[in-house]
């Protein structure tokens, strides 16, 4: 603490100009508006960034899929060539080697991505090929990829507004007293949470990845935030509720969702596997987060001054564009083959096998013990969300009991981890999470959340 006070005193001696304050306020206010300001339009809630993403989706729609196929084929082909002959420009570059040097699993994923791309482009006839080109498998996966990479395109250039100019440092100090006791997380994670819940989980995940790579989160914090905080946006929650015909109870639906999400996370951060992640930083860089105000110093004034000093380090427009482009190229080339392969395989397993029905059978007994009507009919909907988060709503829509549909809808949104989009992004990212972690967390969240959902559904007298 003594060193902390000395550091503060040294910084406190620095003269801050009006330019320094403006460098904090202007980008931060723009960032808060883009990422955190809710706008109600046509009965739905979104953030300005969400509307910007939708605008660019319309622009990229005519040629977006072609670019994704090209990137997948390019990335995977270069990986295979490099594996065979060791390309010098890759071996000598930390940036390119991070993209194209992969292990055996990564190699298999990229080979499959080439096969899937060729099938989806050429659409050959045959039963096996039709399994890939089905609208519920290959082309659904491509639609998800299109949304992800348009989101990443916009977010890569706008994230610095909330990460590099002090606002996360400010909120970190202010909210640490809430987030650390509850979730063992730094206060700056509140920005990830609010961004995800208002605007969408893809944006929240990208913020988390950037914070981990920059040293502001350690491995445990990044894993917790990515798997527990990256909830879907409020508009999508309404879509799920309406699909399950429980939209008339949406206020209670969303209230229980938030309550169960918080309580289940409080429990899960204290038990394996999340509790067993180490606190190492990416590439062992120095941990950057310091949110505790020195003793005897006002928390708010310390947070404000610290934020202005952080903003002073922020780059100009040129640096933001260069870093954003570099980040986008890295994410696109690294993640496109992974997301495509994992999403298509997961959706094919859901569409053409009974694996989720078999795995979910014990859940029927669990639901029955909890007193959920049509327990065994609802059981597959509790597990199938691991493949894609919209599938539980499709499976659950045929259930007669409205109470069961209500419970399944909340559960599908609380589970958070699903492979077709978010899970694939995390597996391909720098955060040390693998498919084993994701599956365990998915099952753990399901088992913990279900009794809470049933309890609150009964307390509020829903149906």
C-alpha positions in Angstrom: 0.0 0.0 0.0 2.9 2.4 0.8 4.2 1.9 -2.7 0.7 2.5 -4.1 0.6 5.9 -2.2 4.0 6.8 -3.5 3.0 6.0 -7.0 -0.1 8.1 -6.6 1.8 11.0 -5.2 4.2 10.9 -8.2 1.3 10.9 -10.6 -0.5 13.6 -8.5 2.5 15.9 -9.1 2.0 15.6 -12.9 0.2 18.6 -14.3 -2.8 17.8 -16.3 -3.9 20.1 -19.1 -7.3 20.8 -20.6 -6.1 18.7 -23.6 -5.6 15.7 -21.2 -9.1 16.0 -19.8 -10.6 16.3 -23.2 -8.7 13.3 -24.4 -10.4 11.3 -21.6 -13.8 12.8 -21.9 -14.4 12.9 -25.7 -13.5 9.4 -26.6 -14.9 8.0 -23.4 -18.3 9.7 -23.9 -18.4 8.5 -27.5 -17.5 5.0 -26.4 -20.2 5.0 -23.6 -22.7 6.2 -26.1 -21.8 3.5 -28.7 -21.5 0.6 -26.3 -23.6 1.3 -23.3 -26.4 3.7 -24.2 -29.7 1.9 -24.7 -32.0 3.0 -27.5 -35.6 1.9 -27.8 -36.8 1.7 -31.4 -39.8 -0.1 -32.8 -40.4 -1.7 -29.4 -36.9 -3.2 -29.2 -33.8 -2.2 -27.2 -30.3 -2.0 -28.8 -27.2 0.1 -28.5 -25.9 2.5 -31.2 -23.2 0.1 -32.0 -25.8 -2.6 -32.7 -27.5 -0.3 -35.2 -24.2 0.5 -36.8 -23.5 -3.3 -37.2 -26.9 -3.8 -38.8 -26.2 -1.0 -41.2 -22.9 -2.6 -42.3 -24.5 -6.0 -42.5 -26.8 -4.6 -45.2 -23.8 -3.1 -47.0 -21.7 -6.3 -46.9 -24.6 -8.7 -47.5 -24.1 -9.0 -51.3 -20.5 -10.1 -51.1 -19.9 -10.9 -47.4 -20.2 -14.7 -47.7 -17.8 -14.7 -50.6 -15.2 -12.9 -48.5 -15.7 -15.4 -45.6 -15.2 -18.4 -47.9 -12.1 -16.8 -49.4 -10.6 -16.1 -46.0 -11.3 -19.6 -44.7 -9.7 -21.2 -47.8 -6.8 -18.8 -47.7 -6.1 -19.2 -44.0 -6.4 -23.0 -44.1 -4.4 -23.4 -47.3 -1.5 -21.3 -46.0 -1.6 -23.3 -42.8 -1.3 -26.6 -44.7 1.5 -25.3 -46.9 3.4 -23.9 -43.9 3.0 -27.3 -42.2 4.6 -29.0 -45.2 7.4 -26.6 -46.2 7.8 -24.0 -43.3 7.3 -20.6 -44.9 10.0 -18.1 -43.8 7.7 -15.1 -43.5 5.6 -17.1 -41.0 8.4 -18.6 -39.0 10.1 -15.3 -38.5 7.0 -13.3 -37.5 5.3 -13.7 -34.2 2.1 -12.2 -35.6 1.8 -14.6 -38.6 3.0 -17.6 -36.7 0.3 -17.0 -34.1 -2.2 -17.4 -37.0 -0.8 -20.2 -39.1 1.2 -22.4 -36.8 -1.3 -24.8 -35.2 -1.3 -28.2 -33.5 -2.8 -31.4 -34.7 -6.4 -30.4 -33.6 -6.0 -27.1 -35.3 -4.8 -28.8 -38.4 -7.8 -31.1 -38.5 -10.1 -28.2 -38.0 -8.6 -26.3 -41.0 -8.7 -29.3 -43.3 -12.4 -29.8 -42.4 -13.0 -26.1 -43.0 -11.6 -26.4 -46.6 -13.9 -29.4 -47.2 -16.9 -27.7 -45.8 -16.2 -24.5 -47.8 -15.9 -26.4 -51.1 -19.1 -28.3 -50.4 -21.1 -25.1 -49.5 -19.7 -23.3 -52.6 -20.3 -26.1 -55.2 -23.4 -27.7 -53.5 -22.7 -31.2 -55.0 -25.6 -33.7 -55.0 -25.6 -36.6 -52.6 -26.9 -37.4 -49.1 -23.6 -36.8 -47.3 -23.2 -33.4 -49.0 -26.8 -32.5 -48.2 -26.0 -32.9 -44.5 -23.5 -30.0 -44.9 -25.7 -27.8 -47.2 -28.8 -28.2 -45.1 -30.2 -24.8 -44.1 -30.1 -25.9 -40.5 -26.4 -26.8 -40.6 -23.9 -25.3 -43.1 -25.8 -22.3 -44.2 -27.0 -21.5 -40.7 -23.4 -21.6 -39.6 -22.4 -19.3 -42.4 -25.2 -16.8 -41.4 -23.8 -16.8 -37.8 -20.3 -16.3 -39.1 -21.4 -13.4 -41.3 -22.9 -11.7 -38.2 -19.8 -12.4 -36.1 -17.3 -11.0 -38.5 -19.3 -7.9 -39.3 -19.6 -7.3 -35.6 -15.8 -7.8 -35.2 -15.2 -5.5 -38.1 -17.0 -2.6 -36.4 -15.9 -3.5 -32.9 -12.2 -3.8 -33.6 -12.1 -0.1 -34.5 -14.4 1.2 -31.8 -13.3 -0.8 -28.7 -10.4 1.5 -28.0 -12.9 4.2 -27.2 -13.8 2.3 -24.0 -10.6 0.4 -23.4 -7.7 2.9 -24.1 -9.0 6.3 -22.9 -9.7 5.7 -19.3 -13.4 4.9 -18.9 -12.8 1.2 -18.0 -10.2 2.4 -15.4 -12.8 4.8 -14.0 -15.6 2.2 -13.8 -13.1 -0.4 -12.5 -12.3 1.6 -9.4 -15.9 2.6 -8.8 -17.5 -0.8 -9.2 -14.7 -3.1 -7.8 -16.4 -3.0 -4.4 -19.3 -4.8 -6.1 -17.7 -7.1 -8.7 -14.8 -8.5 -6.6 -16.8 -9.7 -3.5 -19.5 -11.2 -5.8 -17.5 -12.6 -8.7 -13.8 -12.3 -7.9 -13.5 -9.9 -10.8 -12.1 -6.4 -11.4 -14.5 -3.6 -11.6 -13.8 -2.9 -15.3 -15.6 -6.2 -16.1 -18.9 -4.3 -15.6 -18.4 -2.8 -19.1 -18.2 -6.3 -20.6 -21.4 -7.3 -18.8 -23.5 -4.2 -19.7 -22.3 -4.3 -23.3 -23.2 -8.0 -23.7 -26.6 -7.7 -22.0 -27.7 -4.6 -24.0 -25.9 -5.0 -27.3 -24.8 -8.7 -27.8 -22.4 -11.3 -26.6 -20.0 -11.1 -29.6 -19.1 -7.6 -28.7 -18.6 -8.5 -25.1 -16.4 -11.4 -25.9 -14.2 -9.2 -28.1 -13.8 -6.7 -25.3 -12.8 -9.6 -23.0 -10.3 -11.0 -25.5 -8.7 -7.6 -25.9 -8.5 -7.0 -22.2 -6.8 -10.4 -21.7 -4.3 -9.9 -24.4 -3.4 -6.4 -23.1 -2.8 -7.7 -19.6 -5.9 -6.1 -17.9 -7.4 -9.6 -17.1 -5.6 -12.7 -16.0 -6.5 -16.1 -17.3 -9.0 -16.8 -14.5 -10.7 -13.5 -14.9 -10.9 -13.8 -18.7 -12.4 -17.3 -18.4 -15.0 -16.2 -15.9 -16.0 -13.1 -17.9 -16.1 -14.9 -21.2 -18.2 -17.8 -20.0 -20.4 -16.2 -17.3 -20.8 -12.6 -18.4 -21.1 -12.9 -22.2 -24.9 -13.1 -22.1 -27.1 -12.5 -25.2 -28.7 -9.1 -25.8 -32.1 -8.1 -24.4 -33.7 -8.1 -27.8 -32.7 -11.7 -28.4 -34.1 -12.7 -25.0 -37.5 -11.3 -26.2 -37.2 -13.3 -29.4 -36.7 -16.5 -27.4 -39.6 -15.7 -25.1 -41.9 -15.0 -28.1 -40.7 -18.2 -29.8 -41.7 -20.2 -26.7 -45.0 -18.3 -26.5 -44.2 -16.8 -23.1 -43.6 -13.2 -24.3 -46.6 -12.0 -22.3 -44.6 -12.7 -19.1 -41.4 -11.1 -20.4 -40.8 -8.7 -17.5 -40.9 -11.6 -15.0 -39.0 -13.8 -17.6 -36.1 -11.3 -17.8 -36.1 -10.6 -14.1 -35.7 -14.3 -13.2 -33.0 -14.5 -16.0 -31.0 -11.7 -14.5 -31.4 -13.0 -10.9 -30.4 -16.6 -11.8 -27.5 -15.4 -14.0 -26.1 -13.5 -11.0 -26.6 -16.2 -8.4 -25.3 -19.0 -10.5 -22.2 -17.0 -11.4 -21.5 -16.3 -7.7 -21.6 -20.0 -7.1 -19.6 -21.1 -10.2 -16.6 -18.8 -9.8 -16.0 -20.5 -6.4 -16.0 -24.1 -7.7 -14.0 -26.0 -10.4 -13.3 -25.6 -13.2 -13.4 -21.8 -13.0 -11.8 -21.7 -9.5 -8.8 -23.8 -10.8 -7.7 -21.5 -13.6 -4.4 -19.8 -12.7 -3.9 -16.1 -12.5 -1.2 -15.9 -15.2 -1.4 -13.2 -17.8 -1.2 -13.5 -21.6 2.4 -14.2 -22.6 3.3 -13.4 -18.9 3.1 -9.7 -19.5 2.8 -7.4 -16.4 -0.7 -7.3 -14.9 -2.1 -3.9 -15.8 -5.2 -3.6 -13.6 -4.9 -1.5 -10.4 -8.3 -0.5 -9.1 -7.8 0.0 -5.3 -7.5 3.6 -4.3 -4.6 4.3 -1.8 -5.7 4.6 1.8 -6.9 8.0 2.8 -7.4 9.1 -0.8 -10.9 9.8 -2.2 -11.9 6.9 -4.5 -13.7 9.0 -7.1 -10.9 11.7 -7.4 -8.3 8.9 -7.6 -10.3 7.1 -10.3 -10.8 10.2 -12.3 -7.2 11.3 -12.3 -6.0 7.8 -13.0 -8.4 7.6 -16.0 -7.1 10.9 -17.4 -3.5 9.7 -17.1 -4.5 6.5 -18.9 -6.2 8.5 -21.7 -2.9 10.5 -22.1 -1.3 7.2 -23.2 -4.0 6.5 -25.8 -3.0 6.7 -29.4 -4.4 8.9 -32.1 -6.7 8.0 -35.0 -3.8 6.5 -37.0 -2.7 4.2 -34.2 -6.4 3.1 -33.6 -6.9 2.3 -37.3 -3.6 0.4 -37.5 -4.3 -1.6 -34.3 -7.9 -2.2 -35.3 -6.8 -3.5 -38.7 -4.1 -5.8 -37.2 -6.6 -7.1 -34.7 -9.3 -7.8 -37.3 -6.9 -9.6 -39.6 -5.7 -11.7 -36.7 -9.2 -12.6 -35.6 -10.6 -13.2 -39.1 -7.7 -15.5 -40.3 -7.5 -17.3 -36.9 -11.1 -17.8 -36.1 -12.9 -18.2 -39.4 -11.9 -21.8 -40.0 -12.5 -22.7 -36.4 -15.9 -21.1 -36.1 -17.0 -22.7 -39.4 -15.9 -26.2 -38.5 -17.1 -26.3 -34.9 -20.5 -24.7 -35.8 -21.2 -27.0 -38.7 -20.1 -30.2 -36.8 -22.2 -29.2 -33.8 -25.3 -28.4 -35.9 -24.9 -31.6 -37.9 -24.8 -33.6 -34.6 -28.0 -31.9 -33.5 -29.7 -32.3 -36.9 -28.8 -35.8 -37.8 -28.0 -37.8 -34.6 -29.7 -38.6 -31.4 -26.7 -37.7 -29.3 -28.3 -34.8 -27.5 -31.4 -36.9 -26.8 -29.3 -39.7 -25.4 -27.1 -37.4 -23.3 -30.1 -35.5 -22.0 -32.0 -38.6 -20.7 -30.8 -38.2 -17.1 -32.0 -34.6 -17.2 -35.5 -36.0 -17.5 -35.2 -37.4 -14.0 -33.7 -34.2 -12.7 -36.5 -32.1 -14.1 -39.0 -34.6 -12.7 -37.5 -34.3 -9.2 -37.8 -30.5 -9.6 -41.5 -30.9 -10.4 -41.3 -29.6 -14.0 -44.2 -30.7 -16.1 -43.4 -32.9 -19.2 -40.0 -33.5 -17.8 -38.8 -36.1 -20.3 -40.2 -34.2 -23.3 -38.3 -31.1 -22.1 -35.0 -32.9 -21.3 -33.4 -32.6 -24.8 -34.0 -28.8 -24.7 -31.8 -28.6 -21.6 -28.8 -30.0 -23.4 -29.2 -29.2 -27.1 -28.3 -25.5 -26.4 -24.7 -26.6 -26.3 -24.8 -26.8 -30.1 -26.7 -23.6 -30.7 -28.6 -21.4 -28.3 -31.8 -21.1 -30.5 -32.3 -24.9 -30.6 -33.8 -25.2 -27.1 -36.5 -22.7 -28.2 -37.3 -24.8 -31.3 -37.4 -28.0 -29.4 -39.3 -26.5 -26.5 -41.9 -24.8 -28.6 -43.8 -28.1 -29.0 -44.1 -28.6 -25.2 -47.7 -28.2 -24.1 -47.1 -26.9 -20.5 -46.5 -23.2 -20.6 -44.6 -23.3 -17.3 -42.1 -25.7 -18.8 -41.6 -23.6 -21.9 -41.0 -20.6 -19.6 -38.4 -22.5 -17.6 -36.6 -23.8 -20.7 -36.5 -20.4 -22.3 -34.8 -18.9 -19.2 -32.4 -21.8 -19.0 -31.3 -21.5 -22.6 -30.3 -17.9 -22.1 -28.6 -18.5 -18.7 -26.5 -21.4 -20.1 -24.5 -18.9 -22.2 -22.0 -21.4 -23.6 -22.9 -22.7 -27.0 -20.6 -24.0 -29.8 -22.1 -22.6 -33.0 -21.0 -19.0 -32.2 -19.6 -18.0 -28.8 -18.0 -21.3 -28.0 -16.2 -21.5 -31.3 -14.9 -18.0 -30.9 -13.5 -18.8 -27.4 -11.9 -22.0 -28.5 -10.1 -20.2 -31.3 -9.1 -17.2 -29.1 -6.1 -16.5 -26.9 -8.1 -17.2 -23.8 -7.1 -20.6 -22.4 -10.5 -22.3 -22.8 -11.0 -25.6 -24.6 -14.1 -27.6 -25.5 -13.7 -29.7 -22.4 -13.9 -26.6 -20.2 -16.9 -25.3 -22.1 -18.9 -28.6 -21.9 -18.2 -28.9 -18.1 -19.3 -25.3 -17.6 -22.4 -25.8 -19.7 -23.5 -28.9 -17.7 -22.5 -27.2 -14.4 -24.5 -24.1 -15.2 -27.5 -26.2 -16.2 -27.5 -28.2 -13.0 -27.1 -25.1 -10.8 -29.5 -22.8 -12.7 -32.4 -25.2 -13.1 -33.4 -25.4 -9.4 -33.1 -21.6 -9.1 -35.3 -21.0 -12.2 -37.9 -23.4 -10.9 -37.8 -21.9 -7.4 -38.3 -18.3 -8.7 -40.9 -19.4 -11.2 -42.9 -20.9 -8.3 -42.3 -17.9 -6.0 -43.6 -15.5 -8.6 -46.5 -17.8 -9.4 -45.8 -18.0 -13.1 -48.4 -20.2 -14.7 
